């Protein structure tokens, strides 16, 4: 399970998170910044586990399952 998660599903955003994580980690070591190290660890964690801020496909719009063939009658009331 873990091996499959690590080795499959690599796409542009995953490579970008890994690259940013490595770059920020190098900068954190050079500047001795703890905050930058935490940010780097966060980006690398996202890259390794293939998650984002919203979780796996958390920002995707759910598909509405309904009867789109049925026309609904709307009643209007005139207000004076």
KATADA-V298241 format. One record per residue. N is the residue number from 0. RES is the residue in one letter. PSI is psi in radians with two decimals (* if undefined). OMEGA is omega in whole degrees, -180 to 180 (NA if undefined). D_LAST is the distance of its C-alpha to the last C-alpha in Angstrom with 2 decimals. Layout:
<<N	RES	PSI	OMEGA	D_LAST> <N	RES	PSI	OMEGA	D_LAST>>
//
This chain:
<<0	X	-0.92	-179	66.13> <1	X	-0.71	179	66.61> <2	X	-0.71	179	68.90> <3	X	-0.71	179	66.36> <4	X	-0.69	-178	63.58> <5	X	-0.62	-171	65.91> <6	X	-0.22	-177	67.24> <7	X	2.82	174	64.31> <8	X	0.43	180	60.86> <9	X	2.19	179	61.80> <10	X	-3.10	-173	59.26> <11	X	-0.84	-177	58.48> <12	X	-0.59	179	56.44> <13	X	-0.74	176	59.12> <14	X	-0.66	179	61.85> <15	X	-0.77	178	59.82> <16	X	-0.70	179	59.41> <17	X	-0.77	178	63.13> <18	X	-0.78	178	64.10> <19	X	-0.71	179	61.96> <20	X	-0.76	179	63.34> <21	X	-0.77	-180	66.92> <22	X	-0.80	-179	66.42> <23	X	-0.59	178	64.83> <24	X	-0.72	178	67.55> <25	X	-0.77	178	70.28> <26	X	-0.64	179	68.67> <27	X	-0.68	178	68.35> <28	X	-0.74	-179	72.05> <29	X	-0.64	-176	73.07> <30	X	-0.02	-179	71.04> <31	X	0.76	-178	71.52> <32	X	2.08	-180	67.78> <33	X	-0.72	-179	66.63> <34	X	-0.76	178	62.91> <35	X	-0.61	177	63.58> <36	X	-0.67	178	65.59> <37	X	-0.73	179	62.73> <38	X	-0.73	178	60.36> <39	X	-0.76	179	63.04> <40	X	-0.66	178	63.50> <41	X	-0.82	179	59.75> <42	X	-0.72	180	59.68> <43	X	-0.62	176	62.86> <44	X	-0.76	178	61.59> <45	X	-0.70	-179	58.48> <46	X	-0.76	-177	60.74> <47	X	-0.72	-177	63.19> <48	X	-0.05	180	60.69> <49	X	0.81	176	58.28> <50	X	2.85	176	55.26> <51	X	-2.92	179	52.71> <52	X	-0.52	-178	50.51> <53	X	0.01	-175	48.07> <54	X	-3.10	-178	50.86> <55	X	2.00	-177	51.90> <56	X	0.56	-178	49.03> <57	X	-0.43	-178	46.65> <58	X	0.01	179	44.54> <59	X	2.52	179	44.17> <60	X	2.21	-180	40.76> <61	X	2.57	180	40.89> <62	X	2.21	-180	40.49> <63	X	2.13	178	37.45> <64	X	1.87	-179	38.76> <65	X	3.06	180	36.19> <66	X	1.72	-178	35.54> <67	X	-0.13	180	34.08> <68	X	-0.43	-175	34.62> <69	X	2.24	178	31.94> <70	X	2.22	-178	28.52> <71	X	2.30	178	25.69> <72	X	2.32	-180	22.81> <73	X	2.30	178	19.37> <74	X	2.37	179	16.41> <75	X	2.46	178	12.90> <76	X	2.20	-179	9.81> <77	X	2.26	-180	6.58> <78	X	2.24	-179	3.82> <79	X	*	NA	0.00>>
//
